[in-house]
């Protein structure tokens, strides 16, 4: 993949950040929706090349954030005992390159912002990457940004890996440093720091920022006087000898010297994001102020929207299907799937009145009441006919956030069996589970799950369960072994007479004699949940914990 961006309106190179485990799903979405080329999956990121416009790029559902790729370089390794001056020079030469590449990137970014303005869409609430903010105090601005970023996860304790890591970036540190410098400069101007800041903000808002002006085709000179700030994220050995703030300062001073841009920490026109790890060095410019994962059609959030969309994607929903979420909560999975699939009917069930109330509010807010129907019911006894739904998608509650009265581990067999009952043959089942629940479900399918009675030997097709007396050796066909009771005639095929403890001949096909324990159902020859065939298992990051996604297909009725 050739990094950089073209200024002629042709195919451009982008990258998206994604939650842990969603890279493959994001790559598939890029191929399907954008026809993207040169798709490259990295840990937490997917690089791609496309000529699609901003309107199509903003429709990506499994991505966290969208960037215009400026440079992609090999990992940077600083020699041991490198002095700070030499380290700064090495980083600038390796990461920044020549000014023409950055000039092309700035022009392409400006054109993409012009596309966003011409669309007139408010779905991202300010699509310009970093337009001047109407905040008059930098500390208030910082709190507002964190609130906006945390708004998506305030109702859910599970946060995606990208969002969790993004809170440790160097932007807030730089903002604090910038506040001190700004405060000192305002005091020198005569003590009118706050009033002067408001006046400057009003002057900036009277005209569009230079970075949003769409330049004519063929012009590759960056707009004059571009203001910017740098946001760095470090991982690996480099993070032990260099902080994000130090690297931001190095990259910022290099861009000022290379392009004549100006550093502005509070309300810059564009932001430069730098990702350095053991595997790659990536520099890009964000194309949206808010993450793509922020959903404008959802009032109350539950499961992370990107994960909810991924669950619906794995179900391979087709037009005309009926899709069920038997533990719908606030309806996040149903809303994400309904936004993607217009000709599908959705049904949500939950036992909690509060969750159903919030789900109803979300459905009404998204104006999807015609296609999403909610009802109260238990997941262990669904009010749905057998073999009546085409897909079941469910996030089974786990983690400290969910204080359910039902022990999910003990009820897992009953819950999944009920999903199996309502699912039609050939339908798909997608479950989000905790790692312990995933292991338990696999054991249940293998027929070795926990049970009140010990499992029966699958080789005994019609024999009884365990008895008080040890069973007779099935290899002895001519006569019984020693026993306190008279042996049973092996020639009796119709059954045996009454006996205190008769050993059962495994050759008897007509039925077992009396036993101390009731026999197991001989129909369960392949173990419980035998009609569900596992297709794939995906591990996804939910912030502090991981989840496992199981995809099944029902093979027979």
TORNUVEX-80661 format. One line per 2 residues: number of its first residue (from 0); their letters; for each residue x, y, z of C-alpha. Coordinates in pm, 1 decimal. Example, Ala and Ser with C-alpha at 12.3 -4.5 7.8 and 13.67 -1.06 7.14 Angstrom:
2
0> AS> 1230.0 -450.0 780.0 ~ 1367.0 -106.0 714.0
This chain:
557
0> XX> 0.0 0.0 0.0 ~ 135.5 339.0 -96.5
2> XX> 77.4 578.3 192.8 ~ -17.8 936.1 144.4
4> XX> -310.5 1114.5 -15.8 ~ -372.6 1246.3 -364.6
6> XX> -485.1 1599.4 -428.4 ~ -644.2 1523.8 -766.5
8> XX> -967.3 1372.8 -634.0 ~ -872.3 1013.9 -722.4
10> XX> -837.7 713.4 -492.7 ~ -711.7 806.6 -149.6
12> XX> -565.3 606.8 135.2 ~ -739.7 603.5 474.1
14> XX> -729.3 405.7 792.5 ~ -985.1 330.3 1060.8
16> XX> -934.6 233.3 1420.3 ~ -1136.1 -63.0 1545.5
18> XX> -1201.9 -237.7 1872.7 ~ -994.2 -544.4 1945.4
20> XX> -1116.3 -842.5 1744.1 ~ -1324.8 -636.9 1499.4
22> XX> -1049.9 -580.6 1240.6 ~ -1160.4 -869.6 1017.6
24> XX> -1525.1 -762.9 1033.5 ~ -1428.0 -404.0 946.1
26> XX> -1218.3 -525.9 651.6 ~ -1517.4 -723.0 521.3
28> XX> -1740.5 -417.0 556.4 ~ -1489.7 -206.7 360.3
30> XX> -1490.6 -458.6 75.7 ~ -1871.0 -482.5 72.3
32> XX> -1972.7 -116.5 108.6 ~ -1683.3 73.7 -50.1
34> XX> -1519.1 -178.5 -279.5 ~ -1197.1 -86.2 -100.5
36> XX> -861.8 -199.8 -233.9 ~ -525.3 -267.8 -70.5
38> XX> -697.7 -348.3 259.2 ~ -440.6 -416.6 530.7
40> XX> -530.9 -532.6 881.4 ~ -316.8 -427.5 1176.8
42> XX> -377.9 -461.4 1547.8 ~ -658.8 -216.8 1622.0
44> XX> -644.4 -57.5 1272.6 ~ -739.7 -128.9 912.1
46> XX> -575.2 55.9 621.9 ~ -747.3 78.6 283.8
48> XX> -762.9 269.9 -42.2 ~ -1083.6 395.8 -203.2
50> XX> -1225.2 677.0 -415.1 ~ -1547.9 689.8 -210.6
52> XX> -1659.9 1024.2 -75.6 ~ -1719.0 1134.2 280.0
54> XX> -2088.5 1048.8 274.1 ~ -2006.1 680.9 208.4
56> XX> -1709.5 676.2 446.1 ~ -1920.7 800.6 733.5
58> XX> -2160.8 507.8 689.7 ~ -1901.6 259.8 821.2
60> XX> -2054.3 91.8 1127.0 ~ -1777.0 -128.6 1268.3
62> XX> -1509.5 145.6 1276.8 ~ -1430.6 363.9 1575.3
64> XX> -1261.8 659.8 1401.5 ~ -1172.8 754.5 1043.3
66> XX> -840.2 908.8 935.6 ~ -676.1 1026.6 617.0
68> XX> -344.4 839.5 599.2 ~ -45.3 1069.9 553.2
70> XX> 251.1 840.1 617.7 ~ 314.8 480.2 709.9
72> XX> 668.3 390.0 807.6 ~ 856.2 101.1 962.3
74> XX> 877.5 93.8 1342.4 ~ 1114.7 349.9 1489.8
76> XX> 1387.5 220.2 1720.9 ~ 1604.6 469.5 1906.5
78> XX> 1962.0 360.6 1985.0 ~ 2046.4 317.7 2350.9
80> XX> 2164.5 627.4 2538.7 ~ 2053.3 862.3 2258.3
82> XX> 2059.4 1226.9 2364.8 ~ 1725.1 1414.9 2341.2
84> XX> 1840.1 1643.5 2059.3 ~ 1958.0 1356.3 1842.5
86> XX> 1643.6 1156.4 1920.1 ~ 1423.0 1449.8 1811.9
88> XX> 1615.3 1489.5 1486.5 ~ 1591.2 1116.1 1413.2
90> XX> 1217.5 1105.1 1480.1 ~ 1147.9 1409.5 1262.3
92> XX> 1346.9 1274.8 969.4 ~ 1190.7 927.4 992.1
94> XX> 830.6 1029.4 1053.4 ~ 771.2 1358.8 871.2
96> XX> 939.8 1310.6 533.3 ~ 908.7 1594.1 281.7
98> XX> 669.0 1886.4 287.8 ~ 492.5 1802.6 -40.0
100> XX> 335.0 1491.1 108.1 ~ 193.1 1690.0 396.3
102> XX> 78.4 1965.3 161.0 ~ -113.8 1713.5 -51.6
104> XX> -266.5 1565.8 262.9 ~ -382.4 1908.7 385.3
106> XX> -544.1 1986.4 49.5 ~ -716.4 1645.7 36.2
108> XX> -840.0 1693.1 390.4 ~ -979.3 2035.9 294.2
110> XX> -1160.7 1889.6 -4.7 ~ -1313.0 1612.0 205.9
112> XX> -1438.5 1869.7 453.7 ~ -1592.6 2056.3 160.8
114> XX> -1776.1 1736.4 62.7 ~ -1907.6 1709.8 415.3
116> XX> -2032.1 2069.1 410.3 ~ -2203.2 2022.7 73.2
118> XX> -2388.1 1713.5 200.0 ~ -2550.4 1924.1 470.4
120> XX> -2577.1 1621.3 699.9 ~ -2579.9 1668.9 1076.4
122> XX> -2537.9 1301.9 1167.3 ~ -2192.2 1363.8 1311.4
124> XX> -2285.4 1700.9 1468.8 ~ -2004.8 1895.8 1311.6
126> XX> -1827.4 1688.0 1052.0 ~ -1528.9 1920.4 1021.0
128> XX> -1242.2 1742.6 1190.2 ~ -1158.0 2026.1 1425.5
130> XX> -1356.2 2339.1 1359.7 ~ -1320.9 2629.4 1608.2
132> XX> -1501.3 2544.3 1928.6 ~ -1746.3 2778.2 2098.9
134> XX> -1582.9 2712.7 2433.5 ~ -1432.4 3011.8 2611.6
136> XX> -1229.3 2823.8 2868.3 ~ -986.6 2547.1 2779.5
138> XX> -1055.6 2348.1 3095.6 ~ -1427.8 2349.7 3018.7
140> XX> -1347.4 2244.1 2662.4 ~ -1144.9 1952.7 2788.1
142> XX> -1425.6 1836.1 3013.3 ~ -1677.0 1865.9 2730.9
144> XX> -1465.0 1654.1 2499.2 ~ -1428.6 1381.4 2752.7
146> XX> -1803.2 1392.2 2813.3 ~ -1874.4 1355.1 2442.7
148> XX> -1635.8 1063.9 2410.9 ~ -1777.7 898.8 2720.5
150> XX> -2138.8 960.3 2621.0 ~ -2150.7 642.5 2414.8
152> XX> -2040.2 424.0 2703.0 ~ -2200.1 592.7 3001.9
154> XX> -2477.9 333.3 3008.6 ~ -2244.5 37.2 2960.3
156> XX> -1943.3 -63.5 3165.5 ~ -1789.8 -235.4 2863.2
158> XX> -1575.0 -1.6 2657.0 ~ -1398.7 -86.6 2332.9
160> XX> -1020.4 -115.0 2333.6 ~ -978.8 183.9 2102.7
162> XX> -1189.8 409.1 2325.7 ~ -1020.2 283.4 2641.5
164> XX> -675.3 352.1 2501.6 ~ -775.3 685.6 2352.0
166> XX> -818.1 834.0 2699.2 ~ -444.0 802.0 2761.9
168> XX> -347.9 1014.2 2459.5 ~ -137.2 1323.6 2495.4
170> XX> -402.7 1573.2 2392.0 ~ -524.8 1656.8 2741.2
172> XX> -167.9 1689.2 2868.1 ~ -91.9 1931.0 2587.6
174> XX> -409.0 2123.2 2659.3 ~ -299.8 2177.5 3018.4
176> XX> 38.6 2300.9 2905.4 ~ -132.3 2524.5 2650.9
178> XX> -360.9 2669.4 2918.3 ~ -62.7 2791.0 3117.6
180> XX> 100.4 2949.4 2813.5 ~ -227.5 3108.4 2702.9
182> XX> -295.5 3238.6 3051.7 ~ 45.5 3398.6 3072.0
184> XX> 1.6 3562.0 2731.0 ~ -341.9 3697.3 2820.5
186> XX> -208.8 3856.6 3137.5 ~ 59.5 4034.1 2938.2
188> XX> -210.9 4178.4 2711.0 ~ -352.9 4371.8 3001.0
190> XX> -549.4 4125.1 3208.1 ~ -825.0 4078.6 2951.7
192> XX> -746.6 3712.4 2900.5 ~ -1099.3 3576.9 2917.1
194> XX> -1260.4 3865.8 2732.6 ~ -990.8 3865.0 2468.7
196> XX> -1033.9 3489.8 2421.9 ~ -1407.9 3536.3 2362.3
198> XX> -1340.3 3817.3 2115.4 ~ -1093.0 3607.1 1920.9
200> XX> -1337.7 3314.4 1915.3 ~ -1611.1 3539.3 1768.4
202> XX> -1372.2 3668.1 1503.3 ~ -1282.3 3311.6 1408.3
204> XX> -1646.6 3209.4 1385.1 ~ -1742.2 3496.1 1150.1
206> XX> -1560.8 3328.4 858.6 ~ -1494.5 2962.9 770.9
208> XX> -1153.6 2834.1 872.6 ~ -893.7 2812.7 595.7
210> XX> -872.0 2435.8 634.4 ~ -1236.7 2389.3 528.3
212> XX> -1208.6 2594.8 209.7 ~ -1213.4 2362.8 -90.0
214> XX> -912.2 2437.3 -312.2 ~ -936.9 2403.0 -690.3
216> XX> -824.1 2079.7 -854.3 ~ -454.2 2060.0 -923.2
218> XX> -356.9 2288.5 -636.3 ~ -122.5 2108.1 -400.5
220> XX> -12.0 2400.4 -183.3 ~ -154.1 2376.2 168.9
222> XX> -375.4 2662.7 285.1 ~ -168.4 2937.8 449.3
224> XX> -163.3 2977.7 823.9 ~ -305.8 2634.9 908.5
226> XX> -336.8 2582.1 1283.2 ~ -296.7 2233.0 1422.4
228> XX> -220.3 2019.2 1723.3 ~ -60.3 1676.1 1757.2
230> XX> -205.8 1375.1 1933.1 ~ 36.3 1086.4 1991.6
232> XX> -11.4 730.9 2111.8 ~ 288.4 518.8 2202.3
234> XX> 323.5 150.0 2278.8 ~ 612.3 -91.6 2300.2
236> XX> 973.5 -16.9 2398.5 ~ 957.5 338.1 2260.7
238> XX> 698.8 431.6 2524.0 ~ 951.9 352.1 2798.8
240> XX> 1200.7 612.8 2682.8 ~ 963.7 874.6 2540.5
242> XX> 632.9 1018.9 2655.8 ~ 339.4 1116.6 2435.7
244> XX> 389.7 1480.1 2531.1 ~ 755.7 1470.7 2427.0
246> XX> 673.6 1312.6 2092.2 ~ 390.9 1562.5 2031.2
248> XX> 633.4 1846.3 2090.1 ~ 888.3 1695.9 1850.7
250> XX> 636.0 1637.2 1571.1 ~ 474.8 1977.9 1623.3
252> XX> 801.8 2170.4 1601.0 ~ 900.3 1971.1 1292.5
254> XX> 575.2 2055.5 1109.9 ~ 606.5 2421.9 1202.9
256> XX> 955.0 2433.4 1054.1 ~ 865.8 2221.8 748.3
258> XX> 534.2 2382.6 647.3 ~ 503.2 2705.2 841.0
260> XX> 193.7 2583.1 1024.4 ~ 104.2 2720.1 1366.7
262> XX> 37.1 2524.1 1684.3 ~ -305.9 2585.2 1838.3
264> XX> -400.6 2359.6 2127.2 ~ -752.0 2480.3 2204.9
266> XX> -929.0 2519.6 1869.6 ~ -708.0 2407.3 1582.3
268> XX> -828.4 2366.6 1226.4 ~ -688.2 2015.4 1198.1
270> XX> -531.7 1750.6 1417.8 ~ -236.9 1524.7 1342.6
272> XX> -259.1 1176.9 1499.0 ~ 55.8 969.2 1544.7
274> XX> 53.6 596.4 1631.5 ~ 388.4 433.1 1711.8
276> XX> 420.9 67.2 1811.3 ~ 648.5 -231.8 1763.8
278> XX> 474.7 -310.7 1433.2 ~ 421.8 21.6 1259.6
280> XX> 447.6 399.9 1257.6 ~ 131.7 565.2 1124.0
282> XX> 51.9 936.0 1086.8 ~ -290.4 1059.6 982.5
284> XX> -546.6 1338.5 1004.9 ~ -889.4 1266.8 1162.3
286> XX> -1180.3 1332.3 927.2 ~ -1458.5 1355.7 1187.5
288> XX> -1464.4 1533.9 1519.1 ~ -1672.4 1264.2 1689.6
290> XX> -1605.6 890.5 1651.4 ~ -1797.5 702.5 1385.5
292> XX> -1919.8 482.1 1670.4 ~ -2130.4 772.6 1802.7
294> XX> -2485.8 701.5 1690.7 ~ -2720.3 993.5 1641.2
296> XX> -3026.4 764.2 1627.8 ~ -2979.3 614.8 1973.8
298> XX> -3094.0 786.4 2292.1 ~ -2980.6 533.7 2555.8
300> XX> -2679.0 317.6 2482.2 ~ -2606.4 -29.8 2610.6
302> XX> -2365.2 -259.2 2431.7 ~ -2097.5 -79.1 2231.8
304> XX> -2256.1 10.4 1897.0 ~ -1971.2 -132.1 1686.6
306> XX> -1993.6 -468.3 1866.4 ~ -2373.1 -472.5 1833.8
308> XX> -2343.4 -408.2 1459.8 ~ -2083.7 -684.8 1428.6
310> XX> -2321.8 -935.9 1592.8 ~ -2590.4 -856.3 1337.4
312> XX> -2336.0 -879.0 1057.1 ~ -2229.5 -1228.1 1163.4
314> XX> -2593.6 -1342.6 1152.4 ~ -2593.4 -1292.3 772.1
316> XX> -2942.8 -1141.3 781.3 ~ -3137.2 -1163.0 454.8
318> XX> -3437.1 -959.3 328.0 ~ -3770.1 -1083.6 457.2
320> XX> -3625.7 -1250.1 766.8 ~ -3760.0 -1236.7 1120.5
322> XX> -3480.8 -1168.1 1371.8 ~ -3516.7 -1223.7 1747.4
324> XX> -3317.4 -1087.4 2040.9 ~ -3444.1 -1284.0 2345.1
326> XX> -3258.1 -1061.4 2595.9 ~ -3279.2 -729.4 2412.9
328> XX> -3205.1 -487.9 2700.2 ~ -3225.3 -131.5 2564.0
330> XX> -3241.7 -268.4 2209.0 ~ -2893.5 -178.4 2083.3
332> XX> -2852.8 -492.9 1869.4 ~ -3200.8 -454.1 1718.6
334> XX> -3144.5 -86.7 1637.5 ~ -2809.1 -149.5 1470.4
336> XX> -2948.5 -434.8 1262.4 ~ -3261.8 -241.3 1169.2
338> XX> -3057.0 53.9 1045.5 ~ -2859.7 -180.9 819.4
340> XX> -3142.1 -407.2 694.9 ~ -3452.9 -221.3 581.2
342> XX> -3668.4 -515.7 468.1 ~ -3647.9 -723.8 788.3
344> XX> -3883.0 -767.7 1085.7 ~ -3728.0 -755.8 1434.9
346> XX> -3859.7 -889.1 1766.0 ~ -3717.1 -808.5 2109.2
348> XX> -3798.0 -987.2 2436.9 ~ -3690.0 -895.7 2789.4
350> XX> -3811.2 -974.5 3140.0 ~ -3714.9 -637.1 3290.9
352> XX> -3973.1 -358.5 3270.3 ~ -3711.3 -83.1 3300.5
354> XX> -3506.7 -219.4 3012.1 ~ -3816.8 -255.9 2797.1
356> XX> -3912.1 104.4 2871.3 ~ -3570.5 231.3 2758.1
358> XX> -3583.7 5.2 2453.4 ~ -3923.9 148.7 2359.4
360> XX> -3782.7 500.0 2390.3 ~ -3490.1 408.8 2166.7
362> XX> -3716.6 251.7 1905.0 ~ -3944.8 555.6 1905.1
364> XX> -3645.5 793.9 1889.0 ~ -3510.6 608.5 1584.4
366> XX> -3859.3 597.9 1427.3 ~ -3847.8 220.2 1386.9
368> XX> -4170.7 120.1 1558.2 ~ -4303.8 -27.6 1234.7
370> XX> -4021.8 -283.2 1211.8 ~ -3913.4 -345.6 1575.4
372> XX> -4167.2 -498.0 1813.4 ~ -4097.8 -552.0 2183.5
374> XX> -4265.8 -781.7 2433.8 ~ -4212.7 -895.1 2791.0
376> XX> -4108.7 -1254.0 2842.1 ~ -3852.4 -1488.0 2991.3
378> XX> -3557.3 -1616.6 2791.4 ~ -3616.2 -1962.6 2938.2
380> XX> -3975.1 -1969.6 2807.6 ~ -3999.9 -1746.0 2503.2
382> XX> -4352.5 -1645.9 2389.2 ~ -4259.9 -1747.0 2033.8
384> XX> -4366.7 -2048.7 1829.5 ~ -4117.7 -2322.7 1749.9
386> XX> -3916.1 -2286.6 1426.8 ~ -4067.3 -1942.2 1364.7
388> XX> -3764.8 -1708.4 1346.0 ~ -3483.1 -1694.9 1091.3
390> XX> -3207.1 -1560.3 1317.2 ~ -3142.8 -1520.0 1689.6
392> XX> -2885.1 -1263.1 1802.8 ~ -2820.8 -1219.4 2174.7
394> XX> -2576.7 -1059.9 2417.0 ~ -2604.2 -1277.2 2727.2
396> XX> -2554.5 -1059.2 3037.3 ~ -2223.7 -1103.3 3218.1
398> XX> -1979.6 -887.7 3411.1 ~ -2023.6 -677.1 3722.8
400> XX> -2254.3 -430.5 3548.4 ~ -2536.5 -686.8 3518.5
402> XX> -2699.3 -781.5 3848.3 ~ -2941.1 -1044.8 3721.5
404> XX> -3143.0 -1270.7 3948.7 ~ -3087.0 -1561.6 3710.7
406> XX> -2758.9 -1747.9 3737.3 ~ -2656.9 -1740.7 3372.4
408> XX> -2401.7 -2019.9 3410.1 ~ -2656.0 -2258.8 3565.3
410> XX> -2931.5 -2161.1 3320.9 ~ -2717.9 -2156.2 3006.8
412> XX> -2839.6 -2495.9 2880.4 ~ -3205.8 -2406.0 2927.1
414> XX> -3163.4 -2060.3 2766.6 ~ -2977.4 -2181.2 2457.4
416> XX> -3213.9 -2477.7 2418.9 ~ -3504.4 -2233.7 2406.0
418> XX> -3327.6 -2031.8 2136.0 ~ -3270.2 -2356.4 1948.7
420> XX> -3642.4 -2437.4 1972.5 ~ -3768.0 -2112.7 1815.9
422> XX> -3501.5 -2106.5 1542.0 ~ -3597.6 -2259.9 1208.3
424> XX> -3375.1 -2517.9 1037.9 ~ -3105.9 -2336.4 841.9
426> XX> -3136.3 -2028.0 1063.2 ~ -2841.5 -1857.2 1232.1
428> XX> -2767.2 -1807.8 1600.7 ~ -2510.4 -1550.9 1721.6
430> XX> -2421.9 -1526.0 2091.7 ~ -2190.4 -1292.1 2282.1
432> XX> -2057.6 -1479.6 2586.1 ~ -1800.3 -1445.1 2859.2
434> XX> -1501.1 -1682.3 2832.1 ~ -1632.7 -1910.5 3112.8
436> XX> -1976.6 -1926.8 2952.0 ~ -1814.9 -2004.9 2616.7
438> XX> -1628.0 -2301.5 2764.8 ~ -1941.7 -2427.0 2937.6
440> XX> -2146.0 -2409.1 2618.5 ~ -1885.9 -2607.5 2427.3
442> XX> -1891.3 -2873.8 2699.9 ~ -2269.6 -2888.3 2682.4
444> XX> -2253.9 -2943.4 2308.9 ~ -1997.4 -3217.4 2358.3
446> XX> -2235.0 -3388.8 2602.9 ~ -2007.7 -3338.4 2906.1
448> XX> -2177.7 -3045.6 3069.7 ~ -2282.5 -3045.5 3437.1
450> XX> -2580.5 -3267.8 3509.5 ~ -2757.9 -3411.4 3808.7
452> XX> -2690.1 -3763.3 3677.5 ~ -2360.5 -3889.6 3544.8
454> XX> -2357.2 -3906.1 3163.0 ~ -2438.3 -4241.4 3006.8
456> XX> -2190.4 -4426.8 2790.3 ~ -2291.1 -4329.9 2434.0
458> XX> -2214.8 -4684.5 2321.9 ~ -2518.4 -4817.0 2512.8
460> XX> -2800.4 -4761.2 2264.8 ~ -3088.3 -4899.5 2470.4
462> XX> -2939.6 -4994.0 2801.9 ~ -3034.3 -4846.1 3136.4
464> XX> -2857.7 -4582.3 3337.8 ~ -2623.8 -4658.6 3625.0
466> XX> -2742.0 -4926.8 3870.6 ~ -2666.0 -5013.1 4229.1
468> XX> -2485.5 -5325.3 4109.4 ~ -2189.8 -5313.0 3872.7
470> XX> -2300.0 -5384.4 3513.1 ~ -2221.6 -5717.5 3355.9
472> XX> -1930.6 -5744.2 3110.8 ~ -2093.3 -5699.6 2768.5
474> XX> -1839.2 -5939.0 2618.9 ~ -1983.1 -6231.8 2815.7
476> XX> -2260.5 -6346.2 2581.7 ~ -2274.9 -6711.1 2693.4
478> XX> -2348.5 -6656.5 3057.7 ~ -2329.9 -6414.8 3346.2
480> XX> -2045.9 -6355.3 3586.5 ~ -2066.6 -6435.7 3955.0
482> XX> -2352.9 -6269.0 4132.0 ~ -2554.6 -6308.7 4451.6
484> XX> -2873.1 -6327.8 4247.2 ~ -2948.7 -6601.0 3989.3
486> XX> -2830.8 -6494.6 3647.1 ~ -3074.6 -6386.2 3383.5
488> XX> -3119.5 -6607.1 3079.2 ~ -2941.8 -6424.8 2794.8
490> XX> -3181.7 -6584.8 2548.3 ~ -3477.7 -6382.9 2682.7
492> XX> -3511.7 -6099.5 2430.0 ~ -3852.0 -5973.5 2543.4
494> XX> -3735.1 -5865.9 2889.2 ~ -3652.4 -6002.9 3230.7
496> XX> -3851.0 -6110.7 3526.9 ~ -3851.1 -5924.0 3853.7
498> XX> -3531.1 -5945.9 4054.1 ~ -3377.5 -5771.1 4349.2
500> XX> -3069.1 -5658.2 4156.6 ~ -3065.3 -5817.0 3810.7
502> XX> -2765.7 -5727.9 3594.8 ~ -2889.4 -5593.4 3261.1
504> XX> -2767.7 -5769.0 2947.9 ~ -2653.7 -5492.8 2705.5
506> XX> -2774.1 -5709.4 2420.0 ~ -3140.3 -5659.0 2516.8
508> XX> -3288.6 -5423.5 2254.4 ~ -3652.8 -5434.3 2367.1
510> XX> -3597.8 -5218.5 2674.7 ~ -3428.5 -5205.2 3010.8
512> XX> -3537.6 -5375.8 3326.1 ~ -3608.5 -5188.1 3647.8
514> XX> -3320.0 -4974.2 3770.1 ~ -3241.3 -4760.6 4070.9
516> XX> -3195.8 -4451.5 3845.1 ~ -3422.8 -4345.3 3555.6
518> XX> -3262.4 -4404.2 3215.8 ~ -3137.7 -4115.5 3002.5
520> XX> -3326.4 -4014.7 2692.0 ~ -3183.7 -4242.0 2421.0
522> XX> -3251.7 -3968.2 2162.5 ~ -2959.4 -3760.3 2291.4
524> XX> -2694.2 -3960.8 2113.0 ~ -2486.7 -3658.4 1996.1
526> XX> -2512.2 -3458.7 2317.8 ~ -2740.1 -3164.0 2405.4
528> XX> -2801.3 -2882.6 2154.7 ~ -2703.4 -3127.0 1881.3
530> XX> -2886.4 -2939.6 1603.3 ~ -2658.7 -2634.8 1640.2
532> XX> -2341.3 -2647.4 1435.0 ~ -2066.4 -2405.2 1537.1
534> XX> -1944.4 -2195.4 1243.7 ~ -1687.6 -1962.2 1399.9
536> XX> -1569.9 -1810.0 1726.6 ~ -1441.7 -1451.9 1754.6
538> XX> -1277.9 -1284.9 2052.6 ~ -1371.5 -917.9 2088.9
540> XX> -1255.5 -657.2 2335.4 ~ -1520.7 -496.5 2556.9
542> XX> -1284.1 -268.4 2745.2 ~ -1182.1 -412.7 3078.7
544> XX> -1299.2 -761.1 2976.3 ~ -1314.5 -970.1 2660.5
546> XX> -1610.9 -1148.0 2509.4 ~ -1641.2 -1445.5 2276.2
548> XX> -1885.0 -1444.6 1984.2 ~ -2021.2 -1786.2 1878.4
550> XX> -2188.0 -1822.1 1537.8 ~ -2412.8 -2127.3 1480.9
552> XX> -2637.0 -2268.1 1209.4 ~ -2930.2 -2494.9 1293.9
554> XX> -2892.2 -2806.9 1085.8 ~ -3222.7 -2991.9 1142.1
556> X> -3555.5 -2964.6 1322.1
